[in-house]
Amino acid sequence: TELIDLSHDSIIIHDLNGKITFWNQGSELLYGWSRKEAVGQITHQLLQTQFCEPLIKIIAAVSSTGKWEGELVNTSKDGKTLTIESRWAIRKSPDGKPIAILEIDRDITRRKEDEQIAREALEYAESIIETVSEALVVLTPDLKVVSANERFYRLFGLTAEETLKTPLYQLDCHQWDLPDL
């Protein structure tokens, strides 16, 4: 128990009905409820969990395979919405009956927000690229194609599928495999 309390991740143990039997310090830090406040509560009612799939399917998966991984949206005590990477494992009795679920949660809210910002920036950049009337291609420092406009594809007779993530010098039978490039 002392070692589990050292974890920065939230570690929760609950029964198959969701009743919390263990709540580590990582859970206290992440969600804001003390161990005393959380133990005995129904975890997904306390955290106002939004599931990526029906809870019954998650319970069925963890019961049959012994584990489940996915993303959840939980709410902390102060009302903050958190995107959570959650991993569940089941504990069974010696006769094979499921008796408890170990849930390890990691806050990935910031990462998801950063990914959304990156997607929006890429969409914005691609919308600008499409307005350019000349053939335009965007490359990584190692010359892999990140994006190209329709004029580029039409002019060189290429498709996005054969172009994106491919080094420029490998495109179109290596026609751009030039030392000066």
N, C-alpha and C positions, 0 to 999 in steps of 0.2 A: 504494500500500500504506500509506504514512504517513497519507494522508487517511482511508482506510477504518478505520485503527486509532483515529481520533478519534471514531468513531461509538459512541454509547452502546448501540446495538443489537448483537446478536450477528450477525456476518457469517461464514458458513461456505461454503466451496466444496468440493464433493465430486464424485467421479465417479458414474456411473450405478449403481455397486454400493454407493455410500455411503462410499467411502474418502475421508477428509478430506485435502485438499491445501492448504487455507488456513483459518486460525483467527485471527480478529482479537482485539484487546484486549477488546472488548465481550463476546466469547465467554468469554474468561478470567474477566472480572468476573462474568458471569452464571452460568457453569457451574462455575468453580473449577479447571478443568484448564488448565495452561499450553499454549502453542502447541506446545512440544516434546512434551508428553504426548499431545496430541490428534492432531496430523498423523500420518497413516498408519493411524489407527483407523477403524473403521466407525462413522459418526456415530450411527446409531440403536441400535447396541449399546452404545456408550460412554454415551449419554444415556438408555438404557433407555426409548426412545420408545414411548409409547402413541398409536397413530394413531386419528383419527376415522373413517377408512375404510382399507381394505387398502392397504398400501404400493404394491402393483402397480398399483392404480387411480390413485394419486397420480402415480407415474412415467409412466403412460400419459397422464394429463391434461397434465402438464408437457411431455411429448414432443410431443403433438399440438397443444396451444394455445400452448405457450411459457411458460406460467405456471400456478401453483397457489397458492391461499390457503386457509388453514384453521387450526384450533386443534390443538395437540399437547400432550401431557403429557410433559415430560422430567424427568429426575432429575439433580441437580447432584452434584458430587464428594462433598459432605458429606451426601448422601442426601436432600436437600430436594426435594420434588415441586413442579414449576413448571408452571403453565398458560401455554402459549406461543401467541402469535399468530404464525404462520409464513407467509412468502411465498417462493415458489420461482420461479426463472426459469432457463431452459435456455440454455446456450451451445452453438452448433453450429459444426462445422468449415465451411470454405468450400464443401465439397461437400454440406452440409446434414445431416451425421450428428451426433447429439447427443454431446457430449464431456464436459460438466460441468454441474453444477447449482449455482447461487448460491442460498443459503438465508439469509434475513434473519429473525431471531427477536426477538420483543419479549416480555418478561415481563409477563403480564396477570393474574398470580395474585391480586394485591391487588384489582384491579378485579372479578374474578370472585367473590372472597370478599365484597366489598361488595355486589355484585348479589344474592348469595344471602342476605345479611343483610337487604337491603331487601325481597326476596320474602317471607322469613319474617315480617318485621315487618308487611307488608301482609296476609298470610294471617292473622296473629294479630289485627290490627285488624278485618279483615272478619269474623272469627269473633265478635268482641265486638259488632260492628254487627248481626249476625244475631240476637243474643240480645235486642236491644231490641225491645219490643213496639210501639213507635210507629214511624211512617215516619221514616226517617233517611237523609240524604244527606250525603256528604263531598265538599267542593268545594276546588279550588285557589284561590289568591288572586285569580285572574281569573275565578272562578265556573264553571270547567269541572268536570263531575262526575267524581270519581275512583272513587267507590263509592256504592252504595245498597243498602239491605236489601230483602228480599222484600216486606215490608209496604209500602214506598214504591212498588215496581213494581205491586203489586196495587191499592193505593189510587188511583193516578193512571193506571192502565191503560197503563203503559209497559213496554218491554223493555230489557234491558241493552244490546243492540245499538244501539238508537236513543238511549240515554241517556249511556253512558260516553264521556268525552272531549268531550262537547258542553256548551257554555255553558248554564247553568240557564235563562237567559232565552229561549233558543231552543226549549226543550222544549214539546211539546204545543201547537203552533200559537202560540207566543210568549205563552202565558197568564201566564208569570211575568216578562214584560218590563215591570217596574214600576220607576220611578225610586227609590222608597223601598227596594226590595230591594237 
